[in-house]
Amino acid sequence: MALVNKGRRLGQLQRSEEEIAVYDSVVSRYGDVNEPALREQVAKALVNKGVRLGQLQLSEEAIAVCDAVVSRYADAGEPALREPVAKALLCKAIVLWSSDRRGAARQLLETLVVRFQEDQERSIVEIVSAARAGLEELFGESEESARNDRA
């Protein structure tokens, strides 16, 4: 959708307020539509907004947007909607980490890995790999040892 691309371009130009306004426009116009292609664009707009809010250090707003993505699309079966859910979980974990909420970030990364580890969609596999790498790098342990510690 042209609007989501416009938002991304505005972000690349460091015009964050305009970028967020474009994403809000996508959500307000198409947020209640059930057409798969439009639902995908709304999900992308929300994820992009969450990422930008996180980059602007607007942590609570970013977390709320990421939570909205998960609540809207958590049960969606199509890959085009599973990917934004995985991205939203990763984004939220990064925001939590940046906000010194390390335990919550760790738990969310572990949840992401468990939830999507069997997914074969390439983009989701990459997100899971990033979450695993985050667990290892940020917490100095692999996902398996983290599970064993809690057992």
Rosetta constraint file for C-alpha pairs under 8 A:
AtomPair CA 1 CA 5 HARMONIC 6.59 0.50
AtomPair CA 1 CA 41 HARMONIC 6.58 0.50
AtomPair CA 2 CA 6 HARMONIC 6.01 0.50
AtomPair CA 3 CA 7 HARMONIC 6.18 0.50
AtomPair CA 3 CA 22 HARMONIC 6.58 0.50
AtomPair CA 3 CA 23 HARMONIC 7.54 0.50
AtomPair CA 3 CA 26 HARMONIC 6.86 0.50
AtomPair CA 4 CA 8 HARMONIC 6.32 0.50
AtomPair CA 4 CA 22 HARMONIC 7.28 0.50
AtomPair CA 4 CA 23 HARMONIC 6.56 0.50
AtomPair CA 4 CA 26 HARMONIC 7.36 0.50
AtomPair CA 4 CA 41 HARMONIC 6.90 0.50
AtomPair CA 4 CA 44 HARMONIC 7.37 0.50
AtomPair CA 4 CA 45 HARMONIC 5.90 0.50
AtomPair CA 5 CA 9 HARMONIC 6.18 0.50
AtomPair CA 6 CA 10 HARMONIC 6.18 0.50
AtomPair CA 6 CA 19 HARMONIC 7.63 0.50
AtomPair CA 6 CA 22 HARMONIC 7.43 0.50
AtomPair CA 7 CA 11 HARMONIC 6.25 0.50
AtomPair CA 7 CA 18 HARMONIC 7.47 0.50
AtomPair CA 7 CA 19 HARMONIC 4.45 0.50
AtomPair CA 7 CA 20 HARMONIC 7.05 0.50
AtomPair CA 7 CA 22 HARMONIC 5.51 0.50
AtomPair CA 7 CA 23 HARMONIC 6.33 0.50
AtomPair CA 8 CA 12 HARMONIC 6.30 0.50
AtomPair CA 8 CA 19 HARMONIC 6.82 0.50
AtomPair CA 8 CA 48 HARMONIC 7.68 0.50
AtomPair CA 9 CA 13 HARMONIC 6.37 0.50
AtomPair CA 9 CA 19 HARMONIC 7.87 0.50
AtomPair CA 10 CA 14 HARMONIC 6.38 0.50
AtomPair CA 10 CA 15 HARMONIC 5.19 0.50
AtomPair CA 10 CA 16 HARMONIC 6.78 0.50
AtomPair CA 10 CA 18 HARMONIC 6.71 0.50
AtomPair CA 10 CA 19 HARMONIC 5.18 0.50
AtomPair CA 11 CA 15 HARMONIC 5.47 0.50
AtomPair CA 11 CA 16 HARMONIC 5.46 0.50
AtomPair CA 11 CA 19 HARMONIC 5.61 0.50
AtomPair CA 11 CA 52 HARMONIC 7.82 0.50
AtomPair CA 15 CA 19 HARMONIC 6.14 0.50
AtomPair CA 16 CA 20 HARMONIC 6.07 0.50
AtomPair CA 16 CA 52 HARMONIC 7.23 0.50
AtomPair CA 17 CA 21 HARMONIC 6.19 0.50
AtomPair CA 18 CA 22 HARMONIC 6.24 0.50
AtomPair CA 19 CA 23 HARMONIC 6.48 0.50
AtomPair CA 19 CA 49 HARMONIC 7.91 0.50
AtomPair CA 20 CA 24 HARMONIC 6.13 0.50
AtomPair CA 20 CA 49 HARMONIC 5.81 0.50
AtomPair CA 20 CA 52 HARMONIC 7.72 0.50
AtomPair CA 21 CA 25 HARMONIC 6.12 0.50
AtomPair CA 22 CA 26 HARMONIC 6.40 0.50
AtomPair CA 23 CA 27 HARMONIC 6.38 0.50
AtomPair CA 23 CA 45 HARMONIC 4.97 0.50
AtomPair CA 23 CA 46 HARMONIC 6.69 0.50
AtomPair CA 23 CA 48 HARMONIC 7.70 0.50
AtomPair CA 23 CA 49 HARMONIC 6.40 0.50
AtomPair CA 24 CA 28 HARMONIC 6.08 0.50
AtomPair CA 24 CA 45 HARMONIC 7.70 0.50
AtomPair CA 24 CA 46 HARMONIC 7.96 0.50
AtomPair CA 25 CA 29 HARMONIC 5.97 0.50
AtomPair CA 26 CA 30 HARMONIC 5.83 0.50
AtomPair CA 26 CA 31 HARMONIC 7.19 0.50
AtomPair CA 26 CA 41 HARMONIC 7.72 0.50
AtomPair CA 26 CA 42 HARMONIC 6.14 0.50
AtomPair CA 26 CA 45 HARMONIC 6.82 0.50
AtomPair CA 27 CA 31 HARMONIC 4.53 0.50
AtomPair CA 27 CA 42 HARMONIC 5.50 0.50
AtomPair CA 27 CA 45 HARMONIC 7.20 0.50
AtomPair CA 27 CA 46 HARMONIC 7.46 0.50
AtomPair CA 30 CA 38 HARMONIC 6.54 0.50
AtomPair CA 30 CA 39 HARMONIC 7.41 0.50
AtomPair CA 30 CA 42 HARMONIC 6.68 0.50
AtomPair CA 31 CA 39 HARMONIC 7.07 0.50
AtomPair CA 31 CA 42 HARMONIC 6.11 0.50
AtomPair CA 33 CA 38 HARMONIC 6.85 0.50
AtomPair CA 33 CA 39 HARMONIC 6.73 0.50
AtomPair CA 34 CA 38 HARMONIC 7.36 0.50
AtomPair CA 34 CA 39 HARMONIC 6.38 0.50
AtomPair CA 35 CA 39 HARMONIC 6.14 0.50
AtomPair CA 36 CA 40 HARMONIC 6.17 0.50
AtomPair CA 37 CA 41 HARMONIC 6.48 0.50
AtomPair CA 38 CA 42 HARMONIC 6.21 0.50
AtomPair CA 39 CA 43 HARMONIC 6.16 0.50
AtomPair CA 39 CA 81 HARMONIC 7.78 0.50
AtomPair CA 40 CA 44 HARMONIC 6.18 0.50
AtomPair CA 40 CA 80 HARMONIC 6.01 0.50
AtomPair CA 40 CA 81 HARMONIC 5.89 0.50
AtomPair CA 41 CA 45 HARMONIC 6.06 0.50
AtomPair CA 42 CA 46 HARMONIC 6.18 0.50
AtomPair CA 43 CA 47 HARMONIC 6.21 0.50
AtomPair CA 43 CA 69 HARMONIC 6.36 0.50
AtomPair CA 43 CA 73 HARMONIC 7.88 0.50
AtomPair CA 43 CA 81 HARMONIC 6.94 0.50
AtomPair CA 43 CA 84 HARMONIC 6.05 0.50
AtomPair CA 44 CA 48 HARMONIC 6.03 0.50
AtomPair CA 44 CA 84 HARMONIC 6.29 0.50
AtomPair CA 45 CA 49 HARMONIC 6.06 0.50
AtomPair CA 46 CA 50 HARMONIC 6.13 0.50
AtomPair CA 46 CA 65 HARMONIC 6.42 0.50
AtomPair CA 46 CA 66 HARMONIC 7.40 0.50
AtomPair CA 46 CA 68 HARMONIC 7.98 0.50
AtomPair CA 46 CA 69 HARMONIC 6.54 0.50
AtomPair CA 47 CA 51 HARMONIC 6.19 0.50
AtomPair CA 47 CA 65 HARMONIC 7.36 0.50
AtomPair CA 47 CA 66 HARMONIC 6.55 0.50
AtomPair CA 47 CA 69 HARMONIC 7.00 0.50
AtomPair CA 47 CA 84 HARMONIC 6.38 0.50
AtomPair CA 47 CA 87 HARMONIC 6.97 0.50
AtomPair CA 47 CA 88 HARMONIC 5.79 0.50
AtomPair CA 48 CA 52 HARMONIC 6.19 0.50
AtomPair CA 49 CA 53 HARMONIC 6.07 0.50
AtomPair CA 49 CA 62 HARMONIC 7.52 0.50
AtomPair CA 49 CA 65 HARMONIC 7.32 0.50
AtomPair CA 50 CA 54 HARMONIC 6.13 0.50
AtomPair CA 50 CA 61 HARMONIC 7.56 0.50
AtomPair CA 50 CA 62 HARMONIC 4.50 0.50
AtomPair CA 50 CA 63 HARMONIC 7.09 0.50
AtomPair CA 50 CA 65 HARMONIC 5.37 0.50
AtomPair CA 50 CA 66 HARMONIC 5.83 0.50
AtomPair CA 50 CA 88 HARMONIC 7.48 0.50
AtomPair CA 50 CA 91 HARMONIC 7.23 0.50
AtomPair CA 51 CA 55 HARMONIC 6.22 0.50
AtomPair CA 51 CA 62 HARMONIC 6.86 0.50
AtomPair CA 51 CA 91 HARMONIC 6.21 0.50
AtomPair CA 52 CA 56 HARMONIC 6.19 0.50
AtomPair CA 52 CA 62 HARMONIC 7.79 0.50
AtomPair CA 53 CA 57 HARMONIC 6.29 0.50
AtomPair CA 53 CA 58 HARMONIC 5.20 0.50
AtomPair CA 53 CA 59 HARMONIC 6.89 0.50
AtomPair CA 53 CA 61 HARMONIC 6.64 0.50
AtomPair CA 53 CA 62 HARMONIC 5.01 0.50
AtomPair CA 54 CA 58 HARMONIC 5.58 0.50
AtomPair CA 54 CA 59 HARMONIC 5.55 0.50
AtomPair CA 54 CA 61 HARMONIC 7.97 0.50
AtomPair CA 54 CA 62 HARMONIC 5.28 0.50
AtomPair CA 54 CA 91 HARMONIC 7.75 0.50
AtomPair CA 54 CA 95 HARMONIC 5.83 0.50
AtomPair CA 58 CA 62 HARMONIC 6.12 0.50
AtomPair CA 59 CA 63 HARMONIC 6.07 0.50
AtomPair CA 59 CA 95 HARMONIC 6.06 0.50
AtomPair CA 59 CA 96 HARMONIC 7.61 0.50
AtomPair CA 59 CA 99 HARMONIC 7.10 0.50
AtomPair CA 60 CA 64 HARMONIC 6.16 0.50
AtomPair CA 61 CA 65 HARMONIC 6.29 0.50
AtomPair CA 62 CA 66 HARMONIC 6.21 0.50
AtomPair CA 62 CA 92 HARMONIC 7.19 0.50
AtomPair CA 62 CA 95 HARMONIC 7.40 0.50
AtomPair CA 63 CA 67 HARMONIC 6.06 0.50
AtomPair CA 63 CA 92 HARMONIC 5.54 0.50
AtomPair CA 63 CA 95 HARMONIC 7.19 0.50
AtomPair CA 64 CA 68 HARMONIC 6.18 0.50
AtomPair CA 65 CA 69 HARMONIC 6.43 0.50
AtomPair CA 66 CA 70 HARMONIC 6.46 0.50
AtomPair CA 66 CA 88 HARMONIC 4.81 0.50
AtomPair CA 66 CA 89 HARMONIC 6.72 0.50
AtomPair CA 66 CA 91 HARMONIC 7.14 0.50
AtomPair CA 66 CA 92 HARMONIC 6.05 0.50
AtomPair CA 67 CA 71 HARMONIC 6.09 0.50
AtomPair CA 67 CA 88 HARMONIC 7.43 0.50
AtomPair CA 67 CA 89 HARMONIC 8.00 0.50
AtomPair CA 68 CA 72 HARMONIC 5.97 0.50
AtomPair CA 69 CA 73 HARMONIC 6.01 0.50
AtomPair CA 69 CA 74 HARMONIC 7.67 0.50
AtomPair CA 69 CA 84 HARMONIC 7.20 0.50
AtomPair CA 69 CA 85 HARMONIC 6.09 0.50
AtomPair CA 69 CA 88 HARMONIC 6.51 0.50
AtomPair CA 70 CA 74 HARMONIC 4.97 0.50
AtomPair CA 70 CA 85 HARMONIC 5.28 0.50
AtomPair CA 70 CA 88 HARMONIC 6.91 0.50
AtomPair CA 70 CA 89 HARMONIC 7.54 0.50
AtomPair CA 73 CA 81 HARMONIC 6.35 0.50
AtomPair CA 73 CA 82 HARMONIC 7.25 0.50
AtomPair CA 73 CA 85 HARMONIC 6.58 0.50
AtomPair CA 74 CA 82 HARMONIC 7.29 0.50
AtomPair CA 74 CA 85 HARMONIC 6.45 0.50
AtomPair CA 76 CA 81 HARMONIC 6.09 0.50
AtomPair CA 76 CA 82 HARMONIC 6.43 0.50
AtomPair CA 77 CA 81 HARMONIC 7.20 0.50
AtomPair CA 77 CA 82 HARMONIC 6.66 0.50
AtomPair CA 78 CA 82 HARMONIC 6.26 0.50
AtomPair CA 79 CA 83 HARMONIC 5.99 0.50
AtomPair CA 79 CA 121 HARMONIC 6.87 0.50
AtomPair CA 80 CA 84 HARMONIC 7.31 0.50
AtomPair CA 81 CA 85 HARMONIC 6.63 0.50
AtomPair CA 82 CA 86 HARMONIC 6.33 0.50
AtomPair CA 82 CA 124 HARMONIC 7.77 0.50
AtomPair CA 83 CA 87 HARMONIC 6.12 0.50
AtomPair CA 83 CA 123 HARMONIC 6.86 0.50
AtomPair CA 83 CA 124 HARMONIC 5.68 0.50
AtomPair CA 84 CA 88 HARMONIC 5.89 0.50
AtomPair CA 85 CA 89 HARMONIC 6.27 0.50
AtomPair CA 86 CA 90 HARMONIC 6.28 0.50
AtomPair CA 86 CA 112 HARMONIC 6.64 0.50
AtomPair CA 86 CA 116 HARMONIC 7.58 0.50
AtomPair CA 86 CA 124 HARMONIC 6.85 0.50
AtomPair CA 86 CA 127 HARMONIC 6.79 0.50
AtomPair CA 86 CA 128 HARMONIC 7.94 0.50
AtomPair CA 87 CA 91 HARMONIC 5.98 0.50
AtomPair CA 87 CA 127 HARMONIC 6.84 0.50
AtomPair CA 88 CA 92 HARMONIC 6.02 0.50
AtomPair CA 89 CA 93 HARMONIC 6.18 0.50
AtomPair CA 89 CA 108 HARMONIC 6.85 0.50
AtomPair CA 89 CA 109 HARMONIC 7.47 0.50
AtomPair CA 89 CA 112 HARMONIC 6.50 0.50
AtomPair CA 90 CA 94 HARMONIC 6.28 0.50
AtomPair CA 90 CA 108 HARMONIC 7.75 0.50
AtomPair CA 90 CA 109 HARMONIC 6.72 0.50
AtomPair CA 90 CA 112 HARMONIC 7.35 0.50
AtomPair CA 90 CA 127 HARMONIC 7.50 0.50
AtomPair CA 90 CA 131 HARMONIC 6.82 0.50
AtomPair CA 91 CA 95 HARMONIC 6.24 0.50
AtomPair CA 92 CA 96 HARMONIC 6.05 0.50
AtomPair CA 92 CA 105 HARMONIC 7.62 0.50
AtomPair CA 92 CA 108 HARMONIC 7.95 0.50
AtomPair CA 93 CA 97 HARMONIC 6.11 0.50
AtomPair CA 93 CA 104 HARMONIC 7.44 0.50
AtomPair CA 93 CA 105 HARMONIC 4.41 0.50
AtomPair CA 93 CA 106 HARMONIC 7.28 0.50
AtomPair CA 93 CA 108 HARMONIC 5.86 0.50
AtomPair CA 93 CA 109 HARMONIC 6.29 0.50
AtomPair CA 94 CA 98 HARMONIC 6.11 0.50
AtomPair CA 94 CA 105 HARMONIC 6.84 0.50
AtomPair CA 95 CA 99 HARMONIC 6.10 0.50
AtomPair CA 95 CA 105 HARMONIC 7.97 0.50
AtomPair CA 96 CA 100 HARMONIC 6.45 0.50
AtomPair CA 96 CA 101 HARMONIC 5.04 0.50
AtomPair CA 96 CA 102 HARMONIC 6.61 0.50
AtomPair CA 96 CA 104 HARMONIC 6.66 0.50
AtomPair CA 96 CA 105 HARMONIC 5.26 0.50
AtomPair CA 97 CA 101 HARMONIC 5.35 0.50
AtomPair CA 97 CA 102 HARMONIC 5.02 0.50
AtomPair CA 97 CA 104 HARMONIC 7.87 0.50
AtomPair CA 97 CA 105 HARMONIC 5.42 0.50
AtomPair CA 101 CA 105 HARMONIC 6.27 0.50
AtomPair CA 102 CA 106 HARMONIC 6.08 0.50
AtomPair CA 103 CA 107 HARMONIC 6.20 0.50
AtomPair CA 104 CA 108 HARMONIC 6.12 0.50
AtomPair CA 105 CA 109 HARMONIC 6.19 0.50
AtomPair CA 106 CA 110 HARMONIC 6.21 0.50
AtomPair CA 106 CA 135 HARMONIC 6.71 0.50
AtomPair CA 106 CA 139 HARMONIC 7.86 0.50
AtomPair CA 107 CA 111 HARMONIC 6.13 0.50
AtomPair CA 108 CA 112 HARMONIC 6.11 0.50
AtomPair CA 109 CA 113 HARMONIC 6.26 0.50
AtomPair CA 109 CA 131 HARMONIC 5.54 0.50
AtomPair CA 109 CA 132 HARMONIC 7.44 0.50
AtomPair CA 109 CA 134 HARMONIC 7.70 0.50
AtomPair CA 109 CA 135 HARMONIC 6.85 0.50
AtomPair CA 110 CA 114 HARMONIC 6.20 0.50
AtomPair CA 110 CA 131 HARMONIC 7.65 0.50
AtomPair CA 110 CA 132 HARMONIC 7.90 0.50
AtomPair CA 110 CA 135 HARMONIC 7.68 0.50
AtomPair CA 110 CA 143 HARMONIC 7.04 0.50
AtomPair CA 111 CA 115 HARMONIC 5.93 0.50
AtomPair CA 112 CA 116 HARMONIC 6.08 0.50
AtomPair CA 112 CA 117 HARMONIC 7.96 0.50
AtomPair CA 112 CA 128 HARMONIC 6.91 0.50
AtomPair CA 112 CA 131 HARMONIC 7.20 0.50
AtomPair CA 113 CA 117 HARMONIC 5.30 0.50
AtomPair CA 113 CA 128 HARMONIC 5.45 0.50
AtomPair CA 113 CA 131 HARMONIC 6.56 0.50
AtomPair CA 113 CA 132 HARMONIC 6.86 0.50
AtomPair CA 116 CA 124 HARMONIC 7.24 0.50
AtomPair CA 116 CA 125 HARMONIC 7.77 0.50
AtomPair CA 116 CA 128 HARMONIC 6.72 0.50
AtomPair CA 117 CA 125 HARMONIC 7.31 0.50
AtomPair CA 117 CA 128 HARMONIC 6.52 0.50
AtomPair CA 119 CA 124 HARMONIC 6.73 0.50
AtomPair CA 119 CA 125 HARMONIC 6.63 0.50
AtomPair CA 120 CA 124 HARMONIC 7.29 0.50
AtomPair CA 120 CA 125 HARMONIC 6.40 0.50
AtomPair CA 121 CA 125 HARMONIC 6.14 0.50
AtomPair CA 122 CA 126 HARMONIC 6.28 0.50
AtomPair CA 123 CA 127 HARMONIC 6.44 0.50
AtomPair CA 124 CA 128 HARMONIC 6.17 0.50
AtomPair CA 125 CA 129 HARMONIC 6.11 0.50
AtomPair CA 126 CA 130 HARMONIC 6.20 0.50
AtomPair CA 127 CA 131 HARMONIC 6.24 0.50
AtomPair CA 128 CA 132 HARMONIC 6.16 0.50
AtomPair CA 129 CA 133 HARMONIC 6.07 0.50
AtomPair CA 130 CA 134 HARMONIC 5.99 0.50
AtomPair CA 131 CA 135 HARMONIC 6.20 0.50
AtomPair CA 132 CA 136 HARMONIC 6.27 0.50
AtomPair CA 132 CA 142 HARMONIC 7.25 0.50
AtomPair CA 132 CA 143 HARMONIC 6.57 0.50
AtomPair CA 133 CA 137 HARMONIC 5.90 0.50
AtomPair CA 134 CA 138 HARMONIC 5.54 0.50
AtomPair CA 134 CA 139 HARMONIC 7.68 0.50
AtomPair CA 135 CA 139 HARMONIC 5.46 0.50
AtomPair CA 135 CA 140 HARMONIC 7.09 0.50
AtomPair CA 135 CA 141 HARMONIC 6.59 0.50
AtomPair CA 135 CA 142 HARMONIC 6.46 0.50
AtomPair CA 135 CA 143 HARMONIC 6.58 0.50
AtomPair CA 136 CA 140 HARMONIC 4.81 0.50
AtomPair CA 136 CA 141 HARMONIC 4.55 0.50
AtomPair CA 136 CA 142 HARMONIC 4.95 0.50
AtomPair CA 136 CA 143 HARMONIC 7.16 0.50
AtomPair CA 137 CA 141 HARMONIC 7.30 0.50
AtomPair CA 141 CA 145 HARMONIC 6.30 0.50
AtomPair CA 141 CA 146 HARMONIC 6.63 0.50
AtomPair CA 142 CA 146 HARMONIC 6.34 0.50
AtomPair CA 143 CA 147 HARMONIC 6.33 0.50
AtomPair CA 144 CA 148 HARMONIC 6.27 0.50
AtomPair CA 145 CA 149 HARMONIC 6.11 0.50
AtomPair CA 146 CA 150 HARMONIC 6.60 0.50
AtomPair CA 147 CA 151 HARMONIC 6.36 0.50
